[in-house]
Amino acid sequence: MSLSELNFLGTFNVSYNNLIGRVPTGTQVQSFNESSFFGNKLCGSPLTNDCVHVDKPDTTSDQKKDGGSHKVDWGLIISIVLGFITGFWVIVVSLMLNRSWRITYFRLLRKLIKVKGL
């Protein structure tokens, strides 16, 4: 639909762009030849193939079921936060309490910094 807002086009060619849908009506886009639209799945004027009217699926029944709003899943959010906190503290506490792990961790960091050239 944003193409329909263009007012001062001298030439227009969207051939072979895999576009799908109806050519916007009542715009300058309809004044161009059918050859400007080859290689797409477009319909409507100025093309020879007419668009078949397809009803949109009824989404209002789905909105009525959940109250029409997007509910936040607090259980999921709490699980993610607790998992992050637990995992973070398991690593931090293990590095604080286990001296050999701490030494190994900082040696690894030092090697990574040397490899990256920082």
CORPEUR-V183395 format. One record per residue. PHI is phi in whole degrees, 0 to 359 (999 if undefined). NEAR is the number of other ideal C-beta (glycine too) atoms within 10 Angstrom. Layout:
# CORPEUR-V183395
PHI & NEAR
PHI & NEAR
This chain:
# CORPEUR-V183395
999 & 8
294 & 6
294 & 14
290 & 14
277 & 10
283 & 12
253 & 7
242 & 5
270 & 12
271 & 4
226 & 6
207 & 14
210 & 12
242 & 17
299 & 11
57 & 10
244 & 12
56 & 8
279 & 14
228 & 9
126 & 12
265 & 13
290 & 22
302 & 17
270 & 10
70 & 8
232 & 15
293 & 15
300 & 20
287 & 14
277 & 11
273 & 16
292 & 10
296 & 12
295 & 9
287 & 17
241 & 23
302 & 14
79 & 11
236 & 17
253 & 10
258 & 19
216 & 16
95 & 15
296 & 16
269 & 15
279 & 17
280 & 7
273 & 10
275 & 10
278 & 13
270 & 6
286 & 5
243 & 6
287 & 5
285 & 5
295 & 8
282 & 8
263 & 8
292 & 9
293 & 8
291 & 10
291 & 11
292 & 9
295 & 8
259 & 9
84 & 8
78 & 9
231 & 7
269 & 7
275 & 7
273 & 8
272 & 9
295 & 8
299 & 8
293 & 9
297 & 10
296 & 10
297 & 11
295 & 10
296 & 10
296 & 10
295 & 10
295 & 10
298 & 10
297 & 10
297 & 10
298 & 10
289 & 11
298 & 10
289 & 12
296 & 10
294 & 10
295 & 12
289 & 15
287 & 11
271 & 9
257 & 12
296 & 9
294 & 7
294 & 13
298 & 13
297 & 11
297 & 12
297 & 14
288 & 11
295 & 10
298 & 10
300 & 10
297 & 10
294 & 10
294 & 10
294 & 10
294 & 9
294 & 8
284 & 7
78 & 5
278 & 6
